Amino acid sequence: MTEATYEGNPRLRRVRVDIDGSAQQFMTGSQRITVVPLKIRRKHNRKILTPPSGISADNYGGLDLPMIKTLGKAFYWQRLIDEGKYASTIDLARALKLEAGWVAEVIRMTNLAPEIIEAILDGSQPRHLNLHTIRGRNEALPREWEEQKRLLNFIS
């Protein structure tokens, strides 16, 4: 387990990385923590996010694995920027050899309301909620969580 404490941004007060953990949610003070058990492995010089062995899309009807993987990438990439490994999304995109606009769209997913993120991870998101909508390709999602939920017709 790796622990780090950050000053400034309240979302990053404490980051804990557990390898091969199990899915869990808990509260610490005023902060909600959601742990997603994704593994990061290398394949042909690329990092691949995979769910733990034994979990497949067939086991959970409502899980959208591509959306969960993209959400995992978003938080991972945001952490790389927050830790100072890359100065900006453009630098990150160059290092990953990806289009900067795509990287920015994915990283915007870290601004989703916690209830929306939890619903995606639980597989209980509304049917109309998909990657295209969440990334804000057609219309950028507002930063305010209540406005996001209203715009997406999200009922928690």
Sequence and secondary structure as in RCSB ss.txt:
>XXXX:A:sequence
MTEATYEGNPRLRRVRVDIDGSAQQFMTGSQRITVVPLKIRRKHNRKILTPPSGISADNYGGLDLPMIKTLGKAF
YWQRLIDEGKYASTIDLARALKLEAGWVAEVIRMTNLAPEIIEAILDGSQPRHLNLHTIRGRNEALPREWEEQKR
LLNFIS
>XXXX:A:secstr
 EEEE SS GGGSEEEE TT   EEEEETTEEEEE   EEEEETTEEEEE  TT  TTT TT  HHHHHHHHHHH
HHHHHHHTTSSSSHHHHHHHHT  HHHHHHHHGGGGS HHHHHHHHHT S TT  HHHHTTSSS   SSHHHHHH
HTT   
